[in-house]
Amino acid sequence: MSTHPFYTYGPPELCVWKVAKGTFWIQTTEPQYSRKLDERQDTRRVAVTGVNHYRRTYEMSGTWRKVKRVVDHYLMPTSDVFSVRICPPARRKRARVSRLQEVVP
């Protein structure tokens, strides 16, 4: 990844940055990501901040490749692609039925 000291990866809801060689901090503002990070054995919570907002920071050892995969895994749906808005199919027109009745002599 980048050698820039202030490089971050991920959206504000789940963001990661390098703090030391082989050590990364992951910050989340979403309780669902926090629960997932609490369950992992390779992370530990290092900070809980905020009075009127939710923010937790976790520490993880590894490489950029590892933490990037964790962030991508949490942000992507199970189909492994970012979802797009799916529009319902257009409604089909009903067949027109003639209102004229057949006259039988």
C-alpha positions in Angstrom: 0.0 0.0 0.0 1.2 3.5 0.6 4.3 4.6 2.5 2.6 7.9 3.3 2.4 8.2 7.2 -1.2 9.4 7.1 -2.6 6.9 4.6 -5.9 5.4 5.6 -8.0 2.7 3.9 -11.8 2.4 4.0 -14.8 4.7 4.5 -15.4 6.6 7.8 -17.6 3.7 9.0 -14.7 1.3 9.0 -11.2 2.8 8.5 -7.7 1.4 9.0 -4.3 3.0 9.3 -0.8 1.9 10.2 0.6 3.0 13.6 3.8 1.0 13.7 5.6 -1.7 11.7 3.2 -4.6 11.4 0.6 -2.9 13.7 -2.7 -1.3 12.4 -5.6 0.4 14.0 -9.1 -0.1 12.8 -11.7 2.5 13.7 -15.5 2.0 13.4 -18.5 4.2 13.9 -21.0 1.3 13.4 -22.0 -1.2 16.2 -22.2 -4.1 13.7 -18.6 -3.8 12.8 -17.6 -3.4 16.4 -19.3 -6.7 17.3 -17.5 -8.5 14.5 -14.1 -7.0 15.6 -14.8 -8.0 19.2 -15.3 -11.6 18.1 -12.0 -11.8 16.2 -9.1 -13.3 18.1 -6.5 -11.3 16.3 -7.9 -7.9 17.3 -8.0 -6.1 20.6 -10.0 -2.9 21.6 -7.7 0.0 22.4 -10.1 2.9 22.6 -13.8 3.9 23.0 -14.4 7.5 22.4 -17.3 9.8 21.9 -20.1 11.4 24.0 -22.9 11.8 21.5 -21.5 9.4 18.8 -20.2 5.9 18.5 -16.5 5.3 17.8 -14.3 2.3 18.8 -10.7 1.7 17.8 -9.1 -1.8 17.5 -5.5 -2.9 17.1 -4.5 -5.7 14.6 -1.1 -7.1 13.8 -0.4 -8.1 10.2 0.2 -6.6 6.8 -1.6 -4.1 4.6 -2.9 -7.0 2.6 -4.4 -8.7 5.6 -6.2 -5.6 7.1 -7.4 -4.5 3.7 -9.0 -7.9 3.1 -10.7 -7.7 6.6 -12.2 -4.3 5.7 -13.3 -5.4 2.3 -14.8 -8.5 3.8 -16.9 -6.6 6.2 -18.0 -3.9 3.7 -18.9 -6.3 0.8 -22.1 -8.4 0.8 -21.7 -12.2 0.6 -21.7 -12.2 -3.2 -18.3 -10.6 -3.1 -19.2 -7.6 -5.2 -20.4 -4.2 -4.2 -24.1 -4.0 -4.6 -25.9 -1.6 -6.9 -29.5 -0.5 -6.7 -31.7 -3.1 -8.3 -34.9 -1.8 -9.9 -37.9 -4.0 -10.2 -38.8 -5.1 -13.7 -41.2 -3.0 -15.6 -44.8 -4.0 -15.4 -46.2 -5.7 -18.4 -49.4 -4.3 -20.0 -52.4 -6.5 -19.6 -53.9 -7.9 -22.8 -56.8 -5.9 -24.0 -60.1 -7.9 -24.1 -62.7 -6.8 -26.5 -65.9 -5.7 -24.8 -68.0 -6.4 -27.8 -70.0 -9.6 -27.4 -70.3 -11.9 -30.2 -73.9 -12.1 -31.5 -75.0 -15.6 -32.3 -78.0 -15.7 -34.8 
